[in-house]
Amino acid sequence: MDDSIIFINLTEDMKRDINGFTVDPAVPLPVEKLAGKDKFDPGDLSWEMIIAAMLKILAYDRDFKHTDYYRQFIKAVKPDLFKEMTQVGIFKAGNKDFAIAEEIFLALEGLEPDNIPKMLNLARVYEEHAKSFRESGDDCCEEEYNDKAYETYQRALKKDPLYADTHFYAGAFYLSQSNYVKAREHLADYISLGNNEERKAAAQEIIDKLDSHDLADNLFKEAYDYVHMDMLDKGIEKIKEFIKEHEDIWNGWFVLGWGYRKAGHYAEGKEAFLKAQKCGCDTVDLLNELAVCCMETGDLALAEKCLKDALFKDSENSRILINFGLLCLKKNDKEQAKGFFRTALEFDPDNKYAKKYLEEIE
């Protein structure tokens, strides 16, 4: 149990009804201590402190023996809390306050375990958090939060396999992970279950594209997974097999370039990324990856062009800003490099790479 939470016992004379709910003095109430105070002062006690502690327990300790009582207590004392917290959670996620947003949606899931929309909100916050780690270059944390998103989607699907929106968002999640087999499966399920015609049309458009390019091919999925897991020789071999049959599809060339870049074969990576670009890929990830290969092979002019194009698409992407800083270092321009690293820290104050490079040159 969190050491910021203590439990108090009510006296019998405090037994009362609140909006049809009976307060039971036999059930200890958790209280979240005020920040900065080591000891609990009964004079500070408020409903907010009790509810905050209950929500924390519902977020992180679902098996606690009094969780059902706490759910009823909160709904009686603060009947509008669910709606209020949902709005705050969405606002915090939009401002990239991911830790707070995650705790809010975990608490809401604990408060209403059968509320699938709140599970989907949580999954999407995990996805956005993973994206922020990808932009900062923190691959380990990116994978951790993608795993959390995956687990949350699986929990929602287990709760109700026929809930249409779960399939829509799970399909989009798998699409972002280049798991086109699972993406197609869930988007097809959404088309059969959903009633939002605009979303159904979007899902069908994606399926048609996947089918026309054979991206729902298990060979592509295997290649992607091997590269993702750093089994690079196998991944490169598999994606080359895929490219033999699909030379005009940029996704295959991108995965090949990704595999070469991770293996340190920058010239081969550059060539593959250029072919992906020729086949129509113009994503921020492509521009960033190509820039890294260009820097490592000495093509600083093309590296700069790629990074400028990437920044035009996403001016707050800390990974691009850091790579721009590294490009400046290769040009022996330490002052401009510092500017890029500092700007990266403005958008992402916890970015360990920006901090590291600044420390090295200051």
KAQUI-V160783 format. One record per backbone hydrogen bond with DSSP energy under -0.5 kcal/mol. CO is the residue of the C=O (numbers start at 1). NH is the residue of the N-H. If there is no record, write none. Layout:
co->CO nh->NH
co->CO nh->NH
//
This chain:
co->2 nh->5
co->4 nh->33
co->6 nh->31
co->8 nh->29
co->11 nh->14
co->12 nh->15
co->16 nh->23
co->18 nh->21
co->21 nh->18
co->21 nh->23
co->23 nh->25
co->24 nh->27
co->25 nh->10
co->26 nh->28
co->29 nh->8
co->31 nh->6
co->31 nh->33
co->34 nh->37
co->36 nh->38
co->40 nh->42
co->41 nh->44
co->42 nh->45
co->46 nh->50
co->47 nh->51
co->48 nh->52
co->49 nh->32
co->49 nh->53
co->50 nh->54
co->51 nh->55
co->52 nh->56
co->53 nh->57
co->54 nh->58
co->55 nh->59
co->56 nh->60
co->57 nh->61
co->61 nh->64
co->64 nh->67
co->66 nh->70
co->67 nh->71
co->68 nh->72
co->69 nh->73
co->70 nh->74
co->71 nh->75
co->72 nh->76
co->73 nh->77
co->74 nh->78
co->78 nh->81
co->80 nh->84
co->81 nh->85
co->82 nh->86
co->83 nh->87
co->84 nh->88
co->85 nh->89
co->86 nh->90
co->87 nh->91
co->88 nh->92
co->89 nh->93
co->90 nh->94
co->91 nh->95
co->92 nh->97
co->93 nh->96
co->96 nh->98
co->97 nh->101
co->98 nh->102
co->99 nh->103
co->100 nh->104
co->101 nh->105
co->102 nh->106
co->103 nh->107
co->104 nh->108
co->105 nh->109
co->106 nh->110
co->107 nh->111
co->108 nh->112
co->112 nh->115
co->114 nh->116
co->115 nh->118
co->115 nh->119
co->116 nh->120
co->117 nh->121
co->118 nh->122
co->119 nh->123
co->120 nh->124
co->121 nh->125
co->122 nh->126
co->123 nh->127
co->124 nh->128
co->125 nh->129
co->126 nh->130
co->127 nh->131
co->128 nh->132
co->129 nh->133
co->130 nh->134
co->131 nh->135
co->132 nh->136
co->133 nh->137
co->133 nh->138
co->134 nh->137
co->135 nh->319
co->137 nh->139
co->138 nh->142
co->139 nh->143
co->140 nh->144
co->141 nh->145
co->142 nh->146
co->143 nh->147
co->144 nh->148
co->145 nh->149
co->146 nh->150
co->147 nh->151
co->148 nh->152
co->149 nh->153
co->150 nh->154
co->151 nh->155
co->152 nh->156
co->153 nh->157
co->154 nh->158
co->155 nh->159
co->156 nh->160
co->160 nh->163
co->162 nh->164
co->163 nh->166
co->163 nh->167
co->164 nh->167
co->164 nh->168
co->165 nh->169
co->166 nh->170
co->167 nh->171
co->168 nh->172
co->169 nh->173
co->170 nh->174
co->171 nh->175
co->172 nh->176
co->173 nh->177
co->174 nh->179
co->175 nh->178
co->178 nh->180
co->179 nh->183
co->180 nh->184
co->181 nh->185
co->182 nh->186
co->183 nh->187
co->184 nh->188
co->185 nh->189
co->186 nh->190
co->187 nh->191
co->188 nh->192
co->189 nh->193
co->190 nh->194
co->195 nh->197
co->196 nh->200
co->197 nh->201
co->198 nh->202
co->199 nh->203
co->200 nh->204
co->201 nh->205
co->202 nh->206
co->203 nh->207
co->204 nh->208
co->205 nh->209
co->206 nh->210
co->207 nh->211
co->208 nh->212
co->209 nh->213
co->210 nh->214
co->210 nh->215
co->210 nh->216
co->211 nh->214
co->214 nh->217
co->217 nh->221
co->218 nh->222
co->219 nh->223
co->220 nh->224
co->221 nh->225
co->222 nh->226
co->223 nh->227
co->224 nh->228
co->225 nh->229
co->226 nh->231
co->227 nh->230
co->230 nh->232
co->231 nh->235
co->232 nh->236
co->233 nh->237
co->234 nh->238
co->235 nh->239
co->236 nh->240
co->237 nh->241
co->238 nh->242
co->239 nh->243
co->240 nh->244
co->241 nh->245
co->242 nh->245
co->242 nh->246
co->246 nh->249
co->248 nh->250
co->249 nh->252
co->249 nh->253
co->250 nh->254
co->251 nh->255
co->252 nh->256
co->253 nh->257
co->254 nh->258
co->255 nh->259
co->256 nh->260
co->257 nh->261
co->258 nh->262
co->259 nh->263
co->260 nh->264
co->260 nh->265
co->261 nh->264
co->264 nh->266
co->265 nh->269
co->266 nh->270
co->267 nh->271
co->268 nh->272
co->269 nh->273
co->270 nh->274
co->271 nh->275
co->272 nh->276
co->273 nh->277
co->274 nh->278
co->275 nh->279
co->276 nh->281
co->277 nh->280
co->283 nh->287
co->284 nh->288
co->285 nh->289
co->286 nh->290
co->287 nh->291
co->288 nh->292
co->289 nh->293
co->290 nh->294
co->291 nh->295
co->292 nh->296
co->293 nh->297
co->294 nh->298
co->294 nh->299
co->295 nh->298
co->298 nh->300
co->299 nh->303
co->300 nh->304
co->301 nh->305
co->302 nh->306
co->303 nh->307
co->304 nh->308
co->305 nh->309
co->306 nh->310
co->307 nh->311
co->308 nh->312
co->309 nh->313
co->310 nh->314
co->314 nh->317
co->316 nh->318
co->317 nh->321
co->318 nh->322
co->319 nh->323
co->320 nh->324
co->321 nh->325
co->322 nh->326
co->323 nh->327
co->324 nh->328
co->325 nh->329
co->326 nh->330
co->327 nh->331
co->328 nh->333
co->329 nh->332
co->332 nh->334
co->333 nh->337
co->334 nh->338
co->335 nh->339
co->336 nh->340
co->337 nh->341
co->338 nh->342
co->339 nh->343
co->340 nh->344
co->341 nh->345
co->342 nh->346
co->343 nh->347
co->344 nh->348
co->348 nh->351
co->350 nh->352
co->351 nh->355
co->352 nh->356
co->353 nh->357
co->354 nh->358
co->355 nh->359
co->356 nh->360
co->357 nh->361
co->358 nh->362
//
